Amino acid sequence: MVVRKTMSAEIKDSPIRREPSKSQQEFATNAFDVKIGELYGNHPNLNAMLNFLENSNSIDYKAGCDSGLLVIDAMLSLEGNIQDWYFQNYMLQLH
């Protein structure tokens, strides 16, 4: 019985299942926005990527792939709790 209660408590307290607070979500989102802005600003293919994002009929697949990779790079470049909060919020939005 004690083992079951302990396991249940661990699952409920798991950072994967816990929802970040609104301030944590905002802080993580702001940090992500700063990172993605830096990555976009420094990318040599910036104009093509912006055109791809603004034009839904664009067939510049390299620009689309570059944009997706920048989003992943920005997510992975976040550190510590900020990264945890951002991923938790991201996963909750997928559900």
Protein Blocks (a to p, Z undefined) as FASTA:
>chain_A
ZZmmmmmmmmmmpmklpccdfklmmmmmmmmmmmmmmmmmmpmklmmmmmmmmmmkbcbf
klmmmmmmmmmmmmmmpgcjllmmmmmmmmmmmZZ
